[in-house]
Amino acid sequence: MANCNTNPKGEFMQDANFTVKNNKTEEGNSVKGNLGKANRKGMRRSALKFGKKGLALALALMSLSMSTAFTASASPKEEELLVFSEEGAIISQEDQSTTLFSDDVLVGDTVSRSQQIVDYATQYIGRPYRYGGVSLLHGSDCSGFLMGIFGHFGIGLPHSSAEIGTLGTNVGSLANAIPGDVLAYAGHVGIYLGNGRMLSALNSRSGVTIESATYKPIKSIRRFV
């Protein structure tokens, strides 16, 4: 009488079947465990990879933000260098200048240079007149006085009122004259001060003095600056 306990083949088969089932169960658990570990490692790698990308993206955005902020802060300084002309054209402040015209004669920067001549000449008011003299301090005649004044600014003039009256640029009428121009008369020259006044080494009685620009007829008005 055979049963599972006494039948060797059956016992062996039962044991074998049981062993196979157990092996399958153990292998299944092992595979599942290995898959779980693999999944967890993959998730960690994905998270790490995503974290690195996220960090790189954050750094890129921060760099872009800083660059934009720097450009925005720098732009006002660049805009300060721009000036708009009346026609709407953009010009540089370095190119911007103030110019004045008097009967088509450009007198922009010339005005300041001419004023320097006037300022320098007026400090000698009261100095003596000396015929043939060329000293601003110790005495000069009219042409000698102009030689000293204009010579101080590197402009050479002859010791002759007649010659001075033919040199430089002809200004025309007194209405076109500016301070620093030379007024030439018959036998005399002086420096125009503006407002109808003239400075010159007039004579031995007056010395270097201010006189009306029309104290006698003007022959010509010359400009040297």
Secondary structure per residue as TSV (DSSP state, phi and psi in degrees):
chain	resnum	aa	ss	phi	psi
A	1	M	-	360.0	124.3
A	2	A	-	-110.2	142.5
A	3	N	-	-141.8	-179.3
A	4	C	T	-67.5	-22.3
A	5	N	T	-85.4	-28.0
A	6	T	T	-102.3	-21.0
A	7	N	-	-81.8	113.3
A	8	P	H	-59.7	-45.0
A	9	K	H	-63.6	-43.1
A	10	G	H	-64.5	-37.4
A	11	E	H	-65.6	-45.5
A	12	F	H	-64.1	-39.8
A	13	M	H	-66.4	-40.8
A	14	Q	H	-64.3	-42.2
A	15	D	H	-65.4	-39.9
A	16	A	H	-65.0	-44.8
A	17	N	H	-61.7	-41.5
A	18	F	H	-63.1	-40.0
A	19	T	H	-64.7	-42.3
A	20	V	H	-62.4	-45.8
A	21	K	H	-60.6	-43.3
A	22	N	H	-63.8	-39.9
A	23	N	H	-62.6	-43.1
A	24	K	H	-61.8	-40.5
A	25	T	H	-65.6	-43.8
A	26	E	H	-65.8	-42.3
A	27	E	H	-64.0	-39.3
A	28	G	H	-62.7	-43.5
A	29	N	H	-64.0	-38.8
A	30	S	H	-64.9	-42.6
A	31	V	H	-64.5	-44.6
A	32	K	H	-61.2	-41.1
A	33	G	H	-63.8	-41.6
A	34	N	H	-65.3	-40.1
A	35	L	H	-63.9	-39.3
A	36	G	H	-62.8	-42.5
A	37	K	H	-63.8	-42.8
A	38	A	H	-62.5	-41.4
A	39	N	H	-63.8	-41.4
A	40	R	H	-65.5	-40.9
A	41	K	H	-63.5	-42.0
A	42	G	H	-63.0	-39.2
A	43	M	H	-66.2	-40.1
A	44	R	H	-65.2	-42.4
A	45	R	H	-62.8	-42.3
A	46	S	H	-62.9	-43.0
A	47	A	H	-64.0	-41.6
A	48	L	H	-65.0	-43.6
A	49	K	H	-61.7	-43.9
A	50	F	H	-64.5	-37.9
A	51	G	H	-63.2	-41.7
A	52	K	H	-64.1	-44.0
A	53	K	H	-63.7	-41.4
A	54	G	H	-62.8	-40.5
A	55	L	H	-64.9	-43.7
A	56	A	H	-61.9	-41.0
A	57	L	H	-64.8	-41.1
A	58	A	H	-63.8	-41.9
A	59	L	H	-64.3	-40.1
A	60	A	H	-63.6	-42.5
A	61	L	H	-65.4	-39.1
A	62	M	H	-64.1	-42.2
A	63	S	H	-63.2	-42.4
A	64	L	H	-63.2	-40.0
A	65	S	H	-64.5	-43.2
A	66	M	H	-65.2	-40.4
A	67	S	H	-63.2	-42.0
A	68	T	H	-64.5	-41.5
A	69	A	H	-65.1	-39.1
A	70	F	H	-65.9	-43.0
A	71	T	H	-62.3	-41.0
A	72	A	H	-65.8	-37.5
A	73	S	H	-75.0	-26.1
A	74	A	H	-83.5	-26.1
A	75	S	H	-60.6	-38.3
A	76	P	H	-59.1	-36.0
A	77	K	H	-65.9	-38.7
A	78	E	H	-66.4	-38.4
A	79	E	H	-68.3	-25.7
A	80	E	H	-66.3	-19.8
A	81	L	T	-85.4	-1.1
A	82	L	E	-103.7	137.3
A	83	V	E	-131.5	138.3
A	84	F	E	-99.0	130.4
A	85	S	-	-77.8	173.5
A	86	E	T	-63.9	-26.8
A	87	E	T	-83.6	-3.3
A	88	G	S	94.7	-1.5
A	89	A	-	-77.4	148.0
A	90	I	E	-89.4	128.6
A	91	I	E	-128.7	158.4
A	92	S	E	-82.3	149.9
A	93	Q	G	-61.3	-30.2
A	94	E	G	-65.7	-28.8
A	95	D	G	-86.2	-11.2
A	96	Q	-	-77.3	132.0
A	97	S	-	-148.7	155.8
A	98	T	-	-99.9	125.6
A	99	T	-	-126.0	145.0
A	100	L	-	-120.8	145.8
A	101	F	E	-124.0	139.8
A	102	S	E	-134.6	101.5
A	103	D	T	53.0	51.7
A	104	D	T	67.2	16.1
A	105	V	E	-103.5	118.7
A	106	L	E	-74.2	124.0
A	107	V	-	-130.1	22.0
A	108	G	H	-51.2	-85.2
A	109	D	H	-71.6	-20.2
A	110	T	H	-62.1	-30.7
A	111	V	H	-60.2	-46.5
A	112	S	H	-65.6	-39.7
A	113	R	H	-65.7	-42.6
A	114	S	H	-63.9	-38.6
A	115	Q	H	-65.8	-33.0
A	116	Q	H	-62.5	-39.2
A	117	I	H	-63.7	-44.6
A	118	V	H	-61.3	-46.4
A	119	D	H	-62.6	-38.9
A	120	Y	H	-68.0	-40.1
A	121	A	H	-69.6	-37.4
A	122	T	H	-67.9	-18.3
A	123	Q	T	-71.5	-11.0
A	124	Y	T	-99.8	9.9
A	125	I	T	-59.4	132.3
A	126	G	T	97.1	-11.1
A	127	R	-	-70.9	153.4
A	128	P	-	-73.6	154.9
A	129	Y	B	-93.8	136.0
A	130	R	-	-142.7	121.7
A	131	Y	T	-60.9	127.7
A	132	G	T	80.7	-2.9
A	133	G	-	-80.4	153.9
A	134	V	E	-131.0	11.6
A	135	S	E	-95.2	123.4
A	136	L	T	-67.2	-28.5
A	137	L	T	-90.1	-40.5
A	138	H	T	-104.9	-3.8
A	139	G	E	134.4	138.0
A	140	S	E	-154.5	160.5
A	141	D	-	-91.7	-173.8
A	142	C	H	-62.7	-45.9
A	143	S	H	-73.5	-34.3
A	144	G	H	-64.5	-35.6
A	145	F	H	-64.3	-45.5
A	146	L	H	-66.5	-34.2
A	147	M	H	-58.2	-45.6
A	148	G	H	-68.7	-40.7
A	149	I	H	-68.3	-53.6
A	150	F	H	-71.3	-30.3
A	151	G	H	-62.3	-31.1
A	152	H	T	-61.4	-26.5
A	153	F	T	-103.3	16.0
A	154	G	T	79.1	19.0
A	155	I	-	-110.0	113.8
A	156	G	-	-85.3	129.5
A	157	L	-	-125.1	149.1
A	158	P	-	-77.2	159.9
A	159	H	S	-86.9	61.4
A	160	S	-	-157.9	120.2
A	161	S	H	-66.0	-34.2
A	162	A	H	-64.9	-42.7
A	163	E	H	-70.2	-41.2
A	164	I	H	-58.2	-35.5
A	165	G	T	-69.2	-5.6
A	166	T	T	-114.0	-3.5
A	167	L	S	-98.5	176.8
A	168	G	S	70.4	-160.3
A	169	T	E	-102.2	132.0
A	170	N	E	-73.7	120.9
A	171	V	-	-84.6	-31.7
A	172	G	-	102.9	-119.2
A	173	S	S	-90.0	167.0
A	174	L	G	-63.1	-25.8
A	175	A	G	-64.6	-23.8
A	176	N	G	-94.6	-6.6
A	177	A	-	-73.7	148.6
A	178	I	-	-125.0	160.3
A	179	P	T	-54.6	134.2
A	180	G	T	103.7	-16.2
A	181	D	-	-68.8	157.2
A	182	V	E	-101.3	127.1
A	183	L	E	-96.9	124.5
A	184	A	E	-109.1	129.0
A	185	Y	E	-118.5	179.5
A	186	A	T	-69.9	110.0
A	187	G	T	74.8	16.5
A	188	H	E	-156.4	151.0
A	189	V	E	-140.1	149.3
A	190	G	E	-151.6	173.0
A	191	I	E	-103.5	127.2
A	192	Y	E	-74.4	130.7
A	193	L	E	-100.0	-11.5
A	194	G	E	95.8	164.5
A	195	N	T	55.3	34.4
A	196	G	T	72.8	21.9
A	197	R	E	-117.3	153.7
A	198	M	E	-137.7	139.1
A	199	L	E	-112.2	132.5
A	200	S	E	-162.6	166.2
A	201	A	E	-83.5	95.0
A	202	L	E	-76.8	-57.2
A	203	N	E	-163.5	177.1
A	204	S	T	-67.1	-23.5
A	205	R	T	-80.5	-40.6
A	206	S	T	-97.0	-25.4
A	207	G	E	66.4	-149.7
A	208	V	E	-78.1	117.8
A	209	T	E	-149.8	170.4
A	210	I	E	-101.0	133.6
A	211	E	E	-135.4	163.5
A	212	S	E	-63.8	138.2
A	213	A	T	-63.7	-20.9
A	214	T	T	-110.4	29.4
A	215	Y	S	-62.0	-22.1
A	216	K	S	-154.4	165.4
A	217	P	-	-57.0	135.3
A	218	I	-	-85.3	128.6
A	219	K	-	-85.5	-41.3
A	220	S	E	-160.7	159.1
A	221	I	E	-124.0	124.1
A	222	R	E	-117.3	145.5
A	223	R	E	-119.3	130.5
A	224	F	-	-116.8	-3.0
A	225	V	-	-130.5	360.0
